[in-house]
Amino acid sequence: MTQLERDVIDIVAEESGKRKNQISLDSTLLDDLGVDGDDAWELLERLHERYKVDFSEFEFMRHFRNEPCLKGPTYLIRKLKYQDEHTAAGKTPITVAALVAACEKRAWNYDI
């Protein structure tokens, strides 16, 4: 594991409240780590500040909900049926590896 990967995992652990050993490069922010809403925004801000990542092309609502994260009946039905937070919320997953790639490139790119 590279130093950058370890550093990003450290930041994700701090923002998610998870232990570092619970986080891998394949971990998804919303489903695996429960990062959503304001917590997701704060995580992206920290990566921007530390690694100067340009998130101007990032579509927040594509991946996360705004606060408060209201979960209506449609969400509950999807969650029971699919057992996946992304499917239940209608959101596209982001992995820790995608965050590392953005930090390496200093820009979010949907080709990651």
Residue frames as a rotation matrix with the C-alpha (Angstrom) as fourth column:
MET 1
0.588 0.809 0.000 0.00
0.809 -0.588 0.000 0.00
0.000 0.000 -1.000 0.00
THR 2
-0.190 -0.651 0.735 1.33
0.608 -0.666 -0.433 3.44
0.771 0.364 0.522 -0.92
GLN 3
-0.841 -0.167 -0.514 1.70
0.518 -0.524 -0.676 6.33
-0.156 -0.835 0.527 1.50
LEU 4
-0.806 0.592 0.005 -1.08
-0.539 -0.738 0.406 8.20
0.244 0.325 0.914 -0.32
GLU 5
-0.130 0.777 -0.616 -3.44
-0.026 0.618 0.786 5.24
0.991 0.118 -0.060 0.07
ARG 6
-0.349 -0.063 -0.935 -2.65
0.873 0.342 -0.348 5.05
0.341 -0.938 -0.064 3.80
ASP 7
-0.974 -0.061 -0.219 -3.15
0.142 -0.916 -0.375 8.81
-0.178 -0.396 0.901 4.18
VAL 8
-0.552 0.831 -0.072 -6.52
-0.576 -0.318 0.753 8.78
0.603 0.457 0.654 2.40
ILE 9
-0.037 0.513 -0.858 -7.64
0.413 0.789 0.454 5.81
0.910 -0.338 -0.241 4.51
ASP 10
-0.705 -0.267 -0.657 -6.62
0.709 -0.234 -0.665 7.77
0.024 -0.935 0.355 7.63
ILE 11
-0.926 0.376 -0.035 -8.76
-0.377 -0.926 0.029 10.73
-0.022 0.040 0.999 6.54
VAL 12
-0.253 0.863 -0.437 -11.70
-0.373 0.330 0.867 8.47
0.893 0.382 0.238 5.63
ALA 13
-0.284 0.096 -0.954 -11.40
0.725 0.673 -0.148 6.75
0.628 -0.734 -0.260 9.03
GLU 14
-0.914 -0.100 -0.393 -11.49
0.352 -0.680 -0.644 10.10
-0.203 -0.727 0.656 10.85
GLU 15
-0.759 0.637 -0.137 -14.50
-0.642 -0.694 0.326 11.34
0.112 0.335 0.935 8.87
SER 16
-0.125 0.741 -0.660 -16.45
-0.357 0.587 0.727 8.07
0.926 0.326 0.191 8.99
GLY 17
0.218 0.150 0.964 -15.71
-0.976 0.017 0.218 7.10
0.017 -0.989 0.150 12.57
LYS 18
0.968 0.069 -0.241 -14.56
-0.100 0.988 -0.116 3.67
0.230 0.136 0.964 11.40
ARG 19
0.447 -0.868 0.214 -11.30
-0.158 0.159 0.975 2.03
-0.880 -0.470 -0.066 12.41
LYS 20
-0.027 -0.558 -0.830 -8.59
-0.941 -0.267 0.210 1.96
-0.339 0.786 -0.517 9.73
ASN 21
-0.888 -0.358 0.290 -8.63
-0.277 0.917 0.286 -1.84
-0.368 0.174 -0.913 9.68
GLN 22
-0.079 0.935 0.347 -12.32
0.380 0.350 -0.856 -1.68
-0.922 0.064 -0.383 8.66
ILE 23
0.672 0.284 -0.684 -11.48
-0.383 -0.656 -0.650 0.31
-0.634 0.699 -0.332 5.52
SER 24
-0.120 -0.680 0.723 -10.03
0.611 0.524 0.593 -1.03
-0.782 0.513 0.353 2.28
LEU 25
-0.867 -0.238 -0.438 -9.53
-0.183 -0.666 0.723 0.53
-0.464 0.707 0.533 -1.12
ASP 26
-0.798 0.603 -0.014 -12.68
0.284 0.395 0.874 -1.30
0.532 0.693 -0.486 -2.25
SER 27
-0.491 0.636 -0.595 -14.82
0.743 -0.050 -0.667 0.11
-0.454 -0.770 -0.448 0.59
THR 28
-0.242 0.505 0.829 -17.70
0.621 -0.575 0.532 2.25
0.745 0.644 -0.174 -0.61
LEU 29
-0.913 -0.197 0.357 -18.34
-0.079 -0.773 -0.629 5.49
0.400 -0.603 0.690 1.23
LEU 30
-0.247 0.912 0.328 -22.12
-0.877 -0.354 0.324 5.26
0.411 -0.208 0.887 1.52
ASP 31
0.601 0.608 -0.519 -22.85
-0.400 0.791 0.463 1.54
0.692 -0.071 0.718 1.90
ASP 32
0.222 -0.583 -0.782 -19.73
0.559 0.733 -0.388 0.17
0.799 -0.351 0.488 3.60
LEU 33
-0.681 -0.684 -0.262 -18.75
0.630 -0.364 -0.686 3.20
0.374 -0.632 0.679 5.67
GLY 34
0.164 0.882 -0.443 -22.02
0.982 -0.190 -0.013 5.09
-0.096 -0.432 -0.897 6.14
VAL 35
-0.681 -0.446 -0.581 -20.61
0.376 -0.894 0.245 8.39
-0.628 -0.051 0.776 4.83
ASP 36
-0.120 0.730 0.672 -23.43
0.949 -0.114 0.293 10.58
0.290 0.673 -0.680 3.52
GLY 37
0.777 0.624 0.089 -24.68
0.580 -0.763 0.285 14.16
0.245 -0.169 -0.955 3.56
ASP 38
0.881 -0.399 0.254 -22.59
-0.449 -0.874 0.186 16.63
0.148 -0.278 -0.949 5.54
ASP 39
0.488 -0.729 0.480 -20.02
-0.131 0.482 0.866 13.97
-0.863 -0.486 0.139 6.44
ALA 40
0.394 -0.304 0.867 -19.39
0.865 0.441 -0.239 13.31
-0.309 0.845 0.437 2.76
TRP 41
0.843 -0.034 0.536 -19.06
0.233 -0.876 -0.422 17.02
0.485 0.480 -0.731 2.09
GLU 42
0.782 -0.563 0.266 -16.55
-0.553 -0.433 0.712 17.41
-0.286 -0.704 -0.650 4.93
LEU 43
0.390 -0.636 0.666 -14.52
0.374 0.771 0.516 14.46
-0.841 0.048 0.538 3.64
LEU 44
0.495 -0.156 0.855 -14.32
0.854 -0.096 -0.512 16.00
0.162 0.983 0.086 0.16
GLU 45
0.917 -0.154 0.367 -13.33
-0.182 -0.982 0.044 19.35
0.354 -0.107 -0.929 1.68
ARG 46
0.624 -0.721 0.302 -10.48
-0.305 0.131 0.943 17.72
-0.720 -0.681 -0.138 3.61
LEU 47
0.262 -0.520 0.813 -9.19
0.772 0.618 0.147 16.02
-0.579 0.590 0.563 0.46
HIS 48
0.711 0.037 0.702 -9.41
0.535 -0.675 -0.507 19.32
0.455 0.737 -0.500 -1.39
GLU 49
0.899 -0.355 0.256 -7.50
-0.437 -0.763 0.477 21.14
0.027 -0.541 -0.841 1.34
ARG 50
0.454 -0.755 0.474 -4.81
-0.178 0.444 0.878 18.48
-0.873 -0.483 0.067 1.77
TYR 51
-0.224 -0.541 0.811 -4.30
0.601 0.578 0.552 17.38
-0.767 0.611 0.196 -1.85
LYS 52
-0.525 0.063 -0.848 -5.72
-0.426 -0.883 0.198 20.36
-0.737 0.465 0.491 -3.77
VAL 53
-0.704 0.360 0.612 -8.25
0.630 0.715 0.304 18.09
-0.328 0.600 -0.730 -5.49
ASP 54
-0.832 0.465 -0.301 -10.46
-0.548 -0.774 0.319 19.97
-0.085 0.430 0.899 -7.94
PHE 55
-0.694 0.661 0.284 -14.00
0.501 0.727 -0.469 18.76
-0.516 -0.184 -0.836 -7.32
SER 56
-0.581 0.475 -0.660 -15.63
-0.545 -0.830 -0.118 21.26
-0.604 0.291 0.742 -9.71
GLU 57
-0.517 0.375 -0.770 -16.85
-0.678 0.370 0.635 18.39
0.523 0.850 0.063 -11.93
PHE 58
-0.977 0.101 -0.186 -18.10
0.191 0.800 -0.569 16.35
0.092 -0.591 -0.801 -8.97
GLU 59
-0.284 0.953 0.109 -21.86
-0.397 -0.220 0.891 15.75
0.873 0.210 0.441 -8.90
PHE 60
-0.830 -0.150 0.537 -22.60
-0.554 0.118 -0.824 15.50
0.061 -0.982 -0.181 -5.17
MET 61
-0.018 0.944 0.328 -26.24
-0.868 0.148 -0.473 14.43
-0.496 -0.293 0.818 -5.54
ARG 62
0.284 0.025 -0.958 -25.20
-0.719 0.667 -0.196 11.60
0.634 0.745 0.208 -7.85
HIS 63
-0.336 -0.612 -0.716 -23.48
0.035 0.752 -0.659 9.92
0.941 -0.246 -0.231 -4.89
PHE 64
-0.865 -0.049 -0.500 -24.87
0.498 0.046 -0.866 11.34
0.065 -0.998 -0.015 -1.64
ARG 65
0.251 0.962 0.108 -27.99
0.828 -0.272 0.490 12.81
0.500 -0.033 -0.865 -0.07
ASN 66
-0.321 -0.231 0.918 -28.27
-0.193 -0.933 -0.303 16.29
0.927 -0.275 0.255 1.41
GLU 67
-0.862 0.076 -0.502 -28.83
0.505 0.234 -0.831 16.73
0.054 -0.969 -0.240 5.13
PRO 68
-0.171 -0.028 0.985 -31.15
-0.705 0.702 -0.102 15.78
-0.688 -0.712 -0.140 6.59
CYS 69
-0.861 -0.198 -0.468 -30.97
-0.475 0.640 0.604 12.42
0.180 0.743 -0.645 4.81
LEU 70
-0.079 0.936 0.342 -34.66
-0.864 0.107 -0.492 11.60
-0.498 -0.335 0.800 4.68
LYS 71
-0.972 -0.213 -0.097 -35.48
-0.234 0.882 0.410 7.98
-0.002 0.421 -0.907 4.00
GLY 72
-0.212 0.976 -0.054 -39.00
-0.960 -0.219 -0.173 7.55
-0.181 0.015 0.983 2.73
PRO 73
0.461 0.532 0.710 -41.05
-0.443 0.832 -0.335 4.44
-0.769 -0.160 0.619 1.92
THR 74
0.905 -0.163 -0.392 -39.37
-0.329 0.313 -0.891 3.92
0.268 0.936 0.230 -1.47
TYR 75
-0.073 -0.985 0.157 -35.96
-0.845 -0.022 -0.534 3.84
0.529 -0.172 -0.831 0.21
LEU 76
-0.197 0.013 0.980 -37.16
-0.834 0.523 -0.175 1.32
-0.515 -0.852 -0.092 2.82
ILE 77
0.814 0.529 0.241 -38.63
-0.300 0.738 -0.605 -1.02
-0.498 0.420 0.759 0.21
ARG 78
0.688 -0.626 -0.368 -35.44
-0.394 0.104 -0.913 -0.88
0.610 0.773 -0.175 -1.89
LYS 79
-0.205 -0.797 0.568 -33.26
-0.943 0.006 -0.332 -1.42
0.261 -0.603 -0.753 1.19
LEU 80
0.138 0.343 0.929 -35.22
-0.628 0.756 -0.186 -4.52
-0.766 -0.558 0.320 2.19
LYS 81
0.948 0.316 0.038 -35.23
-0.157 0.568 -0.808 -5.86
-0.277 0.760 0.588 -1.36
TYR 82
0.727 -0.682 -0.082 -31.63
-0.054 0.062 -0.997 -5.16
0.685 0.729 0.008 -2.42
GLN 83
0.812 -0.405 -0.421 -29.80
0.540 0.244 0.806 -4.91
-0.223 -0.881 0.417 0.92
ASP 84
-0.265 -0.901 0.344 -27.60
0.960 -0.281 0.004 -2.21
0.093 0.331 0.939 -0.63
GLU 85
-0.030 0.221 -0.975 -27.52
0.547 -0.812 -0.201 1.40
-0.836 -0.539 -0.097 0.52
HIS 86
-0.837 -0.343 -0.427 -26.65
-0.140 -0.620 0.772 2.74
-0.530 0.706 0.471 -2.95
THR 87
-0.795 0.598 0.103 -29.54
0.388 0.370 0.844 0.97
0.467 0.711 -0.526 -4.62
ALA 88
-0.077 0.796 -0.600 -31.91
0.993 0.006 -0.120 1.94
-0.092 -0.605 -0.791 -1.81
ALA 89
0.023 0.016 -1.000 -30.90
0.333 -0.943 -0.007 5.60
-0.943 -0.333 -0.027 -2.04
GLY 90
0.838 0.271 0.473 -30.59
0.512 -0.094 -0.854 5.61
-0.187 0.958 -0.218 -5.84
LYS 91
0.715 -0.652 -0.254 -26.94
-0.584 -0.756 0.295 6.69
-0.384 -0.063 -0.921 -5.61
THR 92
0.733 -0.571 -0.370 -23.77
-0.065 0.482 -0.874 5.72
0.677 0.664 0.317 -7.49
PRO 93
0.861 -0.398 -0.317 -21.07
0.453 0.317 0.833 4.25
-0.231 -0.861 0.453 -5.23
ILE 94
0.561 -0.810 0.169 -17.67
-0.558 -0.522 -0.645 5.84
0.611 0.268 -0.745 -4.66
THR 95
0.743 -0.394 -0.541 -14.79
0.575 0.790 0.214 3.70
0.343 -0.470 0.813 -3.43
VAL 96
0.692 -0.615 -0.378 -11.81
0.052 -0.479 0.876 4.76
-0.720 -0.626 -0.299 -1.38
ALA 97
-0.175 -0.773 0.610 -9.68
0.759 0.289 0.584 3.82
-0.628 0.565 0.535 -4.42
ALA 98
0.300 0.355 0.885 -11.55
0.860 -0.502 -0.091 6.44
0.412 0.789 -0.456 -6.48
LEU 99
0.995 0.015 -0.102 -10.69
0.067 -0.847 0.527 9.06
-0.078 -0.531 -0.844 -3.85
VAL 100
0.247 -0.968 0.041 -7.03
0.299 0.117 0.947 8.02
-0.922 -0.221 0.318 -3.98
ALA 101
-0.145 -0.260 0.955 -7.07
0.981 0.090 0.173 8.34
-0.131 0.961 0.243 -7.80
ALA 102
0.737 0.465 0.490 -8.60
0.523 -0.852 0.023 11.83
0.428 0.239 -0.872 -7.50
CYS 103
0.833 -0.489 -0.259 -5.87
-0.037 -0.517 0.855 12.83
-0.553 -0.703 -0.448 -5.05
GLU 104
-0.047 -0.879 0.475 -3.19
0.639 0.339 0.691 11.51
-0.768 0.336 0.546 -7.41
LYS 105
-0.199 0.056 0.978 -4.63
0.949 -0.239 0.207 13.46
0.246 0.969 -0.006 -10.34
ARG 106
-0.838 -0.049 -0.544 -5.63
0.336 -0.831 -0.443 16.45
-0.430 -0.554 0.713 -8.17
ALA 107
-0.596 0.724 -0.346 -9.04
-0.803 -0.532 0.269 16.38
0.010 0.438 0.899 -9.87
TRP 108
-0.183 0.647 0.740 -12.23
-0.126 0.731 -0.671 14.35
-0.975 -0.216 -0.053 -9.77
ASN 109
-0.617 -0.026 -0.787 -12.76
-0.787 0.004 0.617 12.56
-0.013 1.000 -0.023 -13.04
TYR 110
0.323 0.843 0.429 -15.73
-0.778 0.495 -0.388 10.34
-0.540 -0.209 0.816 -13.83
ASP 111
0.548 -0.237 -0.802 -13.41
-0.546 0.625 -0.558 8.10
0.634 0.744 0.213 -15.85
ILE 112
-0.362 -0.703 0.612 -11.74
-0.925 0.193 -0.327 6.97
0.112 -0.684 -0.721 -12.60
